[in-house]
């Protein structure tokens, strides 16, 4: 063999060895798909006991992976819960709270959002070479000083790609006759303002140049008519439909106002496109559903398909889209190399009703719901993990875990380093998921309502018990109800809460529905549990450094200078997806 041929042979061997080493190195960094549904109740899913709503695709994750039965959100409202999910930290630490009953970002035109110095799981993955994306709901702020500064855009929090809703669904975003009429009237007023302004300008220039002989009174009349029409047009634009209900691709507004009923199919199509573009990996995809938040925009294919009205239809459509994401992962050959996680941001919204029809989720045996940060129904959420060959199929874990655990778990999966300069409240779930340990690292979890601690739980290291202590609970209205129908959401402080001294005590391992408070007479460990949890709360509070609350009323309100606009303000109408292309179903 000549030297050249020997060299070529050795070169090929070296190349094959290098490729093999590279592939083995990549195998240590799985793709990650995180799926979060908005306002989904744990009792809405078949794998958590529901036998009247069809969720076969989500149920398959439980069958093929690991199911958490004590998975807990850090808050029972959207904005703070999602901030904790992104950062692995209680919202009280990041300032995503208020000093009162303002509990979420109230408008896209408010100069507030997740502080830029916070580190998200997307940051950690990106530092390790991952392509990152978020599709769907953001609700962590957008602008600070002017309407296009995008200081709180997902791109500043580790996400390479964003397509979705920077705010959240509100009732005004949904398809209905009044909404369509509002858009139509406003559009005609806008055209009228432009035409009258053009006529007035033409006549004025003609009069000044001597080319037109018209009375100044006519020009003045047209100017007054333009101002009058403009006044009506601006009044028609007071609705959050224009300023909050919009979609963005990257930093560009693509729909204003958005057509919510078609958004779901577009977003899933975009997510699948991301998977196809990055099939070589590694990638982290955060799919943040607009489903199943009111006003429940649902395509015609799913209207009337469930046994639970529009809400059930919306849940079943959401499950269909989950199936499309899972099918894309399989079709691209990524199933065994992708960890899939599924959850909800908090419990179902019991007060969401239209007439007598329930438009909110079902929280199973758990008391309370969205907005109730102490009761289990507001914070007890689904937790499903699938990673074939790495996690045992069909395993059920009854240990307390948290949405905040995702950041340290992503760090462990990607080789990233959890921030060392701040308190991280989440814990790496891999040892628990893979069966290396049988006990949760969460001995205590604390349950806040905005900046106010309402409850805490204790899971002793040498026991299967989980104790729950309530210091504050909401007052349900009307009397006898199990929700806050009169205020639409339960409140954190004031006359609509009850302060308990001594606190309420439950053993969740024996009474998960929190139906019968324990007393000194019924529980021998009562004093020990109350004191132990009180000491833990005291130590926890020592670790909470004061930060500026983001959601206070004076800042968490609409500022005209921050209203997002896809055109020349205030003429903000656009549909850059195109009616025909966007209305087509991507799945046949």
SULRA-V527480 format. One record per residue. N is the residue number from 1. RES is the residue in one small letter. SS is DSSP state (helix for helix, strand for strand, loop for the rest). PSI is psi in whole degrees, -180 to 180 (NA if undefined). Layout:
n->N res->RES ss->SS psi->PSI
n->N res->RES ss->SS psi->PSI
//
This chain:
n->1 res->x ss->loop psi->130
n->2 res->x ss->loop psi->163
n->3 res->x ss->helix psi->-39
n->4 res->x ss->helix psi->-43
n->5 res->x ss->helix psi->-37
n->6 res->x ss->helix psi->-41
n->7 res->x ss->helix psi->-42
n->8 res->x ss->helix psi->-41
n->9 res->x ss->helix psi->-45
n->10 res->x ss->helix psi->-36
n->11 res->x ss->helix psi->-42
n->12 res->x ss->helix psi->-40
n->13 res->x ss->helix psi->-42
n->14 res->x ss->helix psi->-41
n->15 res->x ss->helix psi->-45
n->16 res->x ss->helix psi->-41
n->17 res->x ss->helix psi->-41
n->18 res->x ss->helix psi->-44
n->19 res->x ss->helix psi->-44
n->20 res->x ss->helix psi->-42
n->21 res->x ss->helix psi->-39
n->22 res->x ss->helix psi->-43
n->23 res->x ss->helix psi->-39
n->24 res->x ss->helix psi->-36
n->25 res->x ss->helix psi->-41
n->26 res->x ss->helix psi->-33
n->27 res->x ss->helix psi->-23
n->28 res->x ss->loop psi->-8
n->29 res->x ss->loop psi->87
n->30 res->x ss->loop psi->157
n->31 res->x ss->strand psi->153
n->32 res->x ss->strand psi->125
n->33 res->x ss->strand psi->115
n->34 res->x ss->strand psi->121
n->35 res->x ss->strand psi->122
n->36 res->x ss->strand psi->128
n->37 res->x ss->strand psi->152
n->38 res->x ss->loop psi->116
n->39 res->x ss->loop psi->18
n->40 res->x ss->loop psi->131
n->41 res->x ss->loop psi->143
n->42 res->x ss->helix psi->-29
n->43 res->x ss->helix psi->2
n->44 res->x ss->helix psi->-10
n->45 res->x ss->loop psi->142
n->46 res->x ss->helix psi->-39
n->47 res->x ss->helix psi->-13
n->48 res->x ss->helix psi->21
n->49 res->x ss->loop psi->-8
n->50 res->x ss->loop psi->132
n->51 res->x ss->loop psi->17
n->52 res->x ss->loop psi->-12
n->53 res->x ss->loop psi->134
n->54 res->x ss->loop psi->115
n->55 res->x ss->loop psi->59
n->56 res->x ss->helix psi->-34
n->57 res->x ss->helix psi->-41
n->58 res->x ss->helix psi->-40
n->59 res->x ss->helix psi->-31
n->60 res->x ss->helix psi->-29
n->61 res->x ss->helix psi->-40
n->62 res->x ss->helix psi->-40
n->63 res->x ss->helix psi->-38
n->64 res->x ss->helix psi->-2
n->65 res->x ss->loop psi->-144
n->66 res->x ss->strand psi->136
n->67 res->x ss->strand psi->125
n->68 res->x ss->strand psi->133
n->69 res->x ss->strand psi->-11
n->70 res->x ss->strand psi->55
n->71 res->x ss->strand psi->126
n->72 res->x ss->strand psi->133
n->73 res->x ss->loop psi->151
n->74 res->x ss->loop psi->-12
n->75 res->x ss->loop psi->163
n->76 res->x ss->loop psi->14
n->77 res->x ss->loop psi->159
n->78 res->x ss->helix psi->-62
n->79 res->x ss->helix psi->-52
n->80 res->x ss->helix psi->-38
n->81 res->x ss->helix psi->-43
n->82 res->x ss->helix psi->-34
n->83 res->x ss->helix psi->-39
n->84 res->x ss->helix psi->-39
n->85 res->x ss->helix psi->-44
n->86 res->x ss->helix psi->-37
n->87 res->x ss->helix psi->-16
n->88 res->x ss->loop psi->20
n->89 res->x ss->loop psi->144
n->90 res->x ss->loop psi->143
n->91 res->x ss->helix psi->-28
n->92 res->x ss->helix psi->-27
n->93 res->x ss->helix psi->-32
n->94 res->x ss->helix psi->-7
n->95 res->x ss->loop psi->8
n->96 res->x ss->loop psi->54
n->97 res->x ss->loop psi->178
n->98 res->x ss->loop psi->-180
n->99 res->x ss->loop psi->17
n->100 res->x ss->loop psi->-140
n->101 res->x ss->loop psi->6
n->102 res->x ss->loop psi->120
n->103 res->x ss->loop psi->-9
n->104 res->x ss->loop psi->166
n->105 res->x ss->loop psi->119
n->106 res->x ss->loop psi->-19
n->107 res->x ss->loop psi->152
n->108 res->x ss->loop psi->-19
n->109 res->x ss->loop psi->26
n->110 res->x ss->loop psi->141
n->111 res->x ss->loop psi->48
n->112 res->x ss->loop psi->162
n->113 res->x ss->loop psi->-179
n->114 res->x ss->loop psi->124
n->115 res->x ss->loop psi->141
n->116 res->x ss->loop psi->-19
n->117 res->x ss->loop psi->1
n->118 res->x ss->loop psi->144
n->119 res->x ss->loop psi->129
n->120 res->x ss->loop psi->169
n->121 res->x ss->helix psi->-27
n->122 res->x ss->helix psi->-39
n->123 res->x ss->helix psi->-49
n->124 res->x ss->helix psi->-42
n->125 res->x ss->helix psi->-41
n->126 res->x ss->helix psi->-38
n->127 res->x ss->helix psi->-23
n->128 res->x ss->loop psi->17
n->129 res->x ss->loop psi->10
n->130 res->x ss->loop psi->143
n->131 res->x ss->strand psi->135
n->132 res->x ss->strand psi->148
n->133 res->x ss->strand psi->153
n->134 res->x ss->strand psi->130
n->135 res->x ss->strand psi->128
n->136 res->x ss->strand psi->-140
n->137 res->x ss->strand psi->140
n->138 res->x ss->loop psi->-70
n->139 res->x ss->loop psi->33
n->140 res->x ss->loop psi->21
n->141 res->x ss->loop psi->167
n->142 res->x ss->loop psi->-62
n->143 res->x ss->loop psi->161
n->144 res->x ss->loop psi->-55
n->145 res->x ss->loop psi->-27
n->146 res->x ss->loop psi->168
n->147 res->x ss->loop psi->-18
n->148 res->x ss->loop psi->20
n->149 res->x ss->loop psi->-23
n->150 res->x ss->loop psi->41
n->151 res->x ss->loop psi->-23
n->152 res->x ss->loop psi->24
n->153 res->x ss->loop psi->148
n->154 res->x ss->helix psi->-25
n->155 res->x ss->helix psi->-20
n->156 res->x ss->helix psi->0
n->157 res->x ss->helix psi->27
n->158 res->x ss->loop psi->0
n->159 res->x ss->loop psi->123
n->160 res->x ss->loop psi->-42
n->161 res->x ss->strand psi->143
n->162 res->x ss->strand psi->129
n->163 res->x ss->strand psi->120
n->164 res->x ss->strand psi->-155
n->165 res->x ss->strand psi->113
n->166 res->x ss->loop psi->-17
n->167 res->x ss->loop psi->-132
n->168 res->x ss->loop psi->162
n->169 res->x ss->loop psi->136
n->170 res->x ss->loop psi->167
n->171 res->x ss->helix psi->-33
n->172 res->x ss->helix psi->-18
n->173 res->x ss->helix psi->-16
n->174 res->x ss->loop psi->160
n->175 res->x ss->loop psi->123
n->176 res->x ss->loop psi->166
n->177 res->x ss->helix psi->-40
n->178 res->x ss->helix psi->-35
n->179 res->x ss->helix psi->-46
n->180 res->x ss->helix psi->-40
n->181 res->x ss->helix psi->-40
n->182 res->x ss->helix psi->-44
n->183 res->x ss->helix psi->-44
n->184 res->x ss->helix psi->-48
n->185 res->x ss->helix psi->-45
n->186 res->x ss->helix psi->-40
n->187 res->x ss->helix psi->-42
n->188 res->x ss->helix psi->-39
n->189 res->x ss->helix psi->-41
n->190 res->x ss->helix psi->-46
n->191 res->x ss->helix psi->-41
n->192 res->x ss->helix psi->-43
n->193 res->x ss->helix psi->-45
n->194 res->x ss->helix psi->-44
n->195 res->x ss->helix psi->-45
n->196 res->x ss->helix psi->-40
n->197 res->x ss->helix psi->-41
n->198 res->x ss->helix psi->-42
n->199 res->x ss->helix psi->-44
n->200 res->x ss->helix psi->-42
n->201 res->x ss->helix psi->-41
n->202 res->x ss->helix psi->-47
n->203 res->x ss->helix psi->-39
n->204 res->x ss->helix psi->-43
n->205 res->x ss->helix psi->-39
n->206 res->x ss->helix psi->-40
n->207 res->x ss->helix psi->-44
n->208 res->x ss->helix psi->-34
n->209 res->x ss->helix psi->-10
n->210 res->x ss->loop psi->5
n->211 res->x ss->loop psi->-17
n->212 res->x ss->loop psi->138
n->213 res->x ss->loop psi->90
n->214 res->x ss->loop psi->149
n->215 res->x ss->loop psi->145
n->216 res->x ss->helix psi->-25
n->217 res->x ss->helix psi->-35
n->218 res->x ss->helix psi->-42
n->219 res->x ss->helix psi->-44
n->220 res->x ss->helix psi->-40
n->221 res->x ss->helix psi->-44
n->222 res->x ss->helix psi->-38
n->223 res->x ss->helix psi->-44
n->224 res->x ss->helix psi->-39
n->225 res->x ss->helix psi->-40
n->226 res->x ss->helix psi->-43
n->227 res->x ss->helix psi->-38
n->228 res->x ss->helix psi->-48
n->229 res->x ss->helix psi->-39
n->230 res->x ss->helix psi->-37
n->231 res->x ss->helix psi->-46
n->232 res->x ss->helix psi->-38
n->233 res->x ss->helix psi->-44
n->234 res->x ss->helix psi->-38
n->235 res->x ss->helix psi->-37
n->236 res->x ss->helix psi->-17
n->237 res->x ss->loop psi->17
n->238 res->x ss->loop psi->-17
n->239 res->x ss->loop psi->144
n->240 res->x ss->helix psi->-10
n->241 res->x ss->helix psi->-41
n->242 res->x ss->helix psi->-38
n->243 res->x ss->helix psi->-18
n->244 res->x ss->loop psi->-29
n->245 res->x ss->loop psi->81
n->246 res->x ss->strand psi->159
n->247 res->x ss->strand psi->147
n->248 res->x ss->strand psi->143
n->249 res->x ss->strand psi->113
n->250 res->x ss->loop psi->-121
n->251 res->x ss->loop psi->7
n->252 res->x ss->strand psi->131
n->253 res->x ss->strand psi->125
n->254 res->x ss->strand psi->-25
n->255 res->x ss->strand psi->125
n->256 res->x ss->strand psi->110
n->257 res->x ss->loop psi->156
n->258 res->x ss->loop psi->156
n->259 res->x ss->loop psi->92
n->260 res->x ss->helix psi->-32
n->261 res->x ss->helix psi->-21
n->262 res->x ss->helix psi->-5
n->263 res->x ss->helix psi->-39
n->264 res->x ss->helix psi->-47
n->265 res->x ss->helix psi->-36
n->266 res->x ss->helix psi->-44
n->267 res->x ss->helix psi->-42
n->268 res->x ss->helix psi->-40
n->269 res->x ss->helix psi->-42
n->270 res->x ss->helix psi->-40
n->271 res->x ss->helix psi->-41
n->272 res->x ss->helix psi->-38
n->273 res->x ss->helix psi->-40
n->274 res->x ss->helix psi->-44
n->275 res->x ss->helix psi->-41
n->276 res->x ss->helix psi->-41
n->277 res->x ss->helix psi->-29
n->278 res->x ss->loop psi->29
n->279 res->x ss->loop psi->-23
n->280 res->x ss->loop psi->-18
n->281 res->x ss->loop psi->-176
n->282 res->x ss->loop psi->153
n->283 res->x ss->strand psi->156
n->284 res->x ss->strand psi->119
n->285 res->x ss->strand psi->123
n->286 res->x ss->strand psi->106
n->287 res->x ss->strand psi->111
n->288 res->x ss->strand psi->95
n->289 res->x ss->loop psi->143
n->290 res->x ss->loop psi->-31
n->291 res->x ss->loop psi->152
n->292 res->x ss->loop psi->43
n->293 res->x ss->loop psi->144
n->294 res->x ss->loop psi->146
n->295 res->x ss->loop psi->21
n->296 res->x ss->loop psi->52
n->297 res->x ss->loop psi->124
n->298 res->x ss->loop psi->139
n->299 res->x ss->loop psi->159
n->300 res->x ss->helix psi->-30
n->301 res->x ss->helix psi->-23
n->302 res->x ss->helix psi->-5
n->303 res->x ss->loop psi->125
n->304 res->x ss->loop psi->13
n->305 res->x ss->loop psi->-14
n->306 res->x ss->loop psi->176
n->307 res->x ss->loop psi->6
n->308 res->x ss->loop psi->40
n->309 res->x ss->helix psi->-154
n->310 res->x ss->helix psi->-37
n->311 res->x ss->helix psi->-48
n->312 res->x ss->helix psi->-38
n->313 res->x ss->helix psi->-43
n->314 res->x ss->helix psi->-39
n->315 res->x ss->helix psi->-44
n->316 res->x ss->helix psi->-33
n->317 res->x ss->helix psi->-43
n->318 res->x ss->helix psi->-44
n->319 res->x ss->helix psi->-38
n->320 res->x ss->helix psi->-44
n->321 res->x ss->helix psi->-35
n->322 res->x ss->helix psi->-43
n->323 res->x ss->helix psi->-37
n->324 res->x ss->helix psi->-39
n->325 res->x ss->helix psi->-45
n->326 res->x ss->helix psi->-38
n->327 res->x ss->helix psi->-38
n->328 res->x ss->helix psi->-41
n->329 res->x ss->helix psi->-44
n->330 res->x ss->helix psi->-45
n->331 res->x ss->helix psi->-29
n->332 res->x ss->loop psi->3
n->333 res->x ss->loop psi->26
n->334 res->x ss->loop psi->2
n->335 res->x ss->helix psi->-50
n->336 res->x ss->helix psi->-7
n->337 res->x ss->helix psi->19
n->338 res->x ss->strand psi->125
n->339 res->x ss->strand psi->124
n->340 res->x ss->strand psi->133
n->341 res->x ss->strand psi->139
n->342 res->x ss->strand psi->136
n->343 res->x ss->strand psi->-178
n->344 res->x ss->strand psi->155
n->345 res->x ss->loop psi->-23
n->346 res->x ss->loop psi->-170
n->347 res->x ss->loop psi->171
n->348 res->x ss->loop psi->153
n->349 res->x ss->loop psi->99
n->350 res->x ss->loop psi->-33
n->351 res->x ss->loop psi->-5
n->352 res->x ss->loop psi->105
n->353 res->x ss->strand psi->152
n->354 res->x ss->strand psi->103
n->355 res->x ss->loop psi->-125
n->356 res->x ss->loop psi->-1
n->357 res->x ss->strand psi->132
n->358 res->x ss->strand psi->122
n->359 res->x ss->loop psi->11
n->360 res->x ss->loop psi->174
n->361 res->x ss->loop psi->174
n->362 res->x ss->loop psi->126
n->363 res->x ss->loop psi->21
n->364 res->x ss->loop psi->-136
n->365 res->x ss->loop psi->-5
n->366 res->x ss->loop psi->140
n->367 res->x ss->loop psi->139
n->368 res->x ss->loop psi->-173
n->369 res->x ss->loop psi->-157
n->370 res->x ss->loop psi->136
n->371 res->x ss->loop psi->-12
n->372 res->x ss->loop psi->93
n->373 res->x ss->loop psi->-11
n->374 res->x ss->loop psi->-51
n->375 res->x ss->loop psi->145
n->376 res->x ss->helix psi->-35
n->377 res->x ss->helix psi->-24
n->378 res->x ss->helix psi->-20
n->379 res->x ss->helix psi->-8
n->380 res->x ss->strand psi->112
n->381 res->x ss->strand psi->162
n->382 res->x ss->strand psi->150
n->383 res->x ss->strand psi->104
n->384 res->x ss->strand psi->134
n->385 res->x ss->strand psi->132
n->386 res->x ss->strand psi->127
n->387 res->x ss->loop psi->88
n->388 res->x ss->loop psi->135
n->389 res->x ss->loop psi->-16
n->390 res->x ss->loop psi->-32
n->391 res->x ss->loop psi->139
n->392 res->x ss->loop psi->128
n->393 res->x ss->loop psi->138
n->394 res->x ss->loop psi->10
n->395 res->x ss->strand psi->144
n->396 res->x ss->strand psi->129
n->397 res->x ss->strand psi->122
n->398 res->x ss->strand psi->19
n->399 res->x ss->strand psi->149
n->400 res->x ss->strand psi->128
n->401 res->x ss->strand psi->173
n->402 res->x ss->strand psi->152
n->403 res->x ss->loop psi->-28
n->404 res->x ss->loop psi->-14
n->405 res->x ss->helix psi->-13
n->406 res->x ss->helix psi->-39
n->407 res->x ss->helix psi->-54
n->408 res->x ss->helix psi->-28
n->409 res->x ss->helix psi->-42
n->410 res->x ss->helix psi->-40
n->411 res->x ss->helix psi->-44
n->412 res->x ss->helix psi->-38
n->413 res->x ss->helix psi->-38
n->414 res->x ss->helix psi->-12
n->415 res->x ss->loop psi->12
n->416 res->x ss->loop psi->172
n->417 res->x ss->loop psi->124
n->418 res->x ss->loop psi->135
n->419 res->x ss->loop psi->134
n->420 res->x ss->loop psi->-6
n->421 res->x ss->loop psi->13
n->422 res->x ss->loop psi->165
n->423 res->x ss->loop psi->125
n->424 res->x ss->loop psi->121
n->425 res->x ss->loop psi->-18
n->426 res->x ss->loop psi->165
n->427 res->x ss->loop psi->147
n->428 res->x ss->loop psi->122
n->429 res->x ss->loop psi->-10
n->430 res->x ss->helix psi->-46
n->431 res->x ss->helix psi->-37
n->432 res->x ss->helix psi->-43
n->433 res->x ss->helix psi->-38
n->434 res->x ss->loop psi->1
n->435 res->x ss->loop psi->11
n->436 res->x ss->loop psi->-25
n->437 res->x ss->loop psi->155
n->438 res->x ss->loop psi->-1
n->439 res->x ss->loop psi->136
n->440 res->x ss->loop psi->148
n->441 res->x ss->loop psi->-8
n->442 res->x ss->loop psi->98
n->443 res->x ss->loop psi->-38
n->444 res->x ss->strand psi->143
n->445 res->x ss->strand psi->142
n->446 res->x ss->strand psi->139
n->447 res->x ss->strand psi->109
n->448 res->x ss->strand psi->150
n->449 res->x ss->strand psi->102
n->450 res->x ss->loop psi->-123
n->451 res->x ss->loop psi->11
n->452 res->x ss->strand psi->125
n->453 res->x ss->strand psi->118
n->454 res->x ss->strand psi->-29
n->455 res->x ss->strand psi->169
n->456 res->x ss->strand psi->152
n->457 res->x ss->strand psi->152
n->458 res->x ss->strand psi->124
n->459 res->x ss->loop psi->93
n->460 res->x ss->loop psi->146
n->461 res->x ss->loop psi->-24
n->462 res->x ss->loop psi->26
n->463 res->x ss->loop psi->157
n->464 res->x ss->loop psi->-4
n->465 res->x ss->loop psi->151
n->466 res->x ss->loop psi->111
n->467 res->x ss->strand psi->143
n->468 res->x ss->strand psi->126
n->469 res->x ss->strand psi->125
n->470 res->x ss->strand psi->123
n->471 res->x ss->strand psi->-30
n->472 res->x ss->strand psi->137
n->473 res->x ss->strand psi->151
n->474 res->x ss->strand psi->152
n->475 res->x ss->loop psi->116
n->476 res->x ss->loop psi->140
n->477 res->x ss->strand psi->140
n->478 res->x ss->loop psi->169
n->479 res->x ss->loop psi->136
n->480 res->x ss->loop psi->-15
n->481 res->x ss->loop psi->167
n->482 res->x ss->loop psi->26
n->483 res->x ss->loop psi->179
n->484 res->x ss->strand psi->67
n->485 res->x ss->loop psi->-32
n->486 res->x ss->loop psi->-28
n->487 res->x ss->loop psi->-1
n->488 res->x ss->loop psi->-33
n->489 res->x ss->loop psi->145
n->490 res->x ss->loop psi->152
n->491 res->x ss->loop psi->167
n->492 res->x ss->loop psi->-36
n->493 res->x ss->loop psi->172
n->494 res->x ss->loop psi->-159
n->495 res->x ss->loop psi->-15
n->496 res->x ss->loop psi->21
n->497 res->x ss->strand psi->159
n->498 res->x ss->strand psi->130
n->499 res->x ss->strand psi->127
n->500 res->x ss->strand psi->119
n->501 res->x ss->strand psi->102
n->502 res->x ss->strand psi->160
n->503 res->x ss->strand psi->162
n->504 res->x ss->strand psi->144
n->505 res->x ss->strand psi->134
n->506 res->x ss->strand psi->149
n->507 res->x ss->strand psi->102
n->508 res->x ss->loop psi->-24
n->509 res->x ss->loop psi->-22
n->510 res->x ss->loop psi->-25
n->511 res->x ss->loop psi->69
n->512 res->x ss->loop psi->-21
n->513 res->x ss->loop psi->2
n->514 res->x ss->loop psi->53
n->515 res->x ss->loop psi->-29
n->516 res->x ss->loop psi->104
n->517 res->x ss->loop psi->142
n->518 res->x ss->loop psi->154
n->519 res->x ss->loop psi->176
n->520 res->x ss->loop psi->-31
n->521 res->x ss->loop psi->-29
n->522 res->x ss->loop psi->-15
n->523 res->x ss->loop psi->112
n->524 res->x ss->loop psi->-28
n->525 res->x ss->loop psi->10
n->526 res->x ss->helix psi->-56
n->527 res->x ss->helix psi->-41
n->528 res->x ss->helix psi->-45
n->529 res->x ss->helix psi->-47
n->530 res->x ss->helix psi->-44
n->531 res->x ss->helix psi->-41
n->532 res->x ss->helix psi->-45
n->533 res->x ss->helix psi->-39
n->534 res->x ss->helix psi->-41
n->535 res->x ss->helix psi->-39
n->536 res->x ss->helix psi->-40
n->537 res->x ss->helix psi->-42
n->538 res->x ss->helix psi->-45
n->539 res->x ss->helix psi->-39
n->540 res->x ss->helix psi->-45
n->541 res->x ss->helix psi->-28
n->542 res->x ss->helix psi->-24
n->543 res->x ss->loop psi->-5
n->544 res->x ss->loop psi->106
n->545 res->x ss->loop psi->142
n->546 res->x ss->loop psi->132
n->547 res->x ss->loop psi->162
n->548 res->x ss->loop psi->123
n->549 res->x ss->loop psi->133
n->550 res->x ss->loop psi->-27
n->551 res->x ss->loop psi->19
n->552 res->x ss->loop psi->148
n->553 res->x ss->loop psi->-36
n->554 res->x ss->loop psi->-21
n->555 res->x ss->loop psi->-28
n->556 res->x ss->loop psi->62
n->557 res->x ss->loop psi->171
n->558 res->x ss->loop psi->128
n->559 res->x ss->loop psi->126
n->560 res->x ss->helix psi->-38
n->561 res->x ss->helix psi->-13
n->562 res->x ss->helix psi->4
n->563 res->x ss->loop psi->123
n->564 res->x ss->loop psi->145
n->565 res->x ss->loop psi->131
n->566 res->x ss->loop psi->-5
n->567 res->x ss->loop psi->-145
n->568 res->x ss->strand psi->114
n->569 res->x ss->loop psi->137
n->570 res->x ss->loop psi->21
n->571 res->x ss->strand psi->88
n->572 res->x ss->loop psi->71
n->573 res->x ss->loop psi->132
n->574 res->x ss->strand psi->152
n->575 res->x ss->strand psi->80
n->576 res->x ss->loop psi->-9
n->577 res->x ss->loop psi->-29
n->578 res->x ss->loop psi->130
n->579 res->x ss->helix psi->-50
n->580 res->x ss->helix psi->-47
n->581 res->x ss->helix psi->-43
n->582 res->x ss->helix psi->-26
n->583 res->x ss->helix psi->-12
n->584 res->x ss->loop psi->138
n->585 res->x ss->loop psi->126
n->586 res->x ss->loop psi->-9
n->587 res->x ss->loop psi->115
n->588 res->x ss->loop psi->NA
//
